[in-house]
């Protein structure tokens, strides 16, 4: 495939998608458009909370969406 065909195919694919995540990732790949994104710095407590959550997920200490809905419904009924 020649360079112009590749460019045309990429442009067509980009124009056909409405997926914002995909578009953001494509943009990052070609390093344009998101240079002004705000960088968020986490404090020690936030980092600790995230690390705790990751450990809980790794240990299976979480509810599925259905389990959480059921539990919420039970709490609201009581």
Helices and strands as residue ranges (DSSP letters): H 3-16, H 20-29, H 44-58, H 65-77
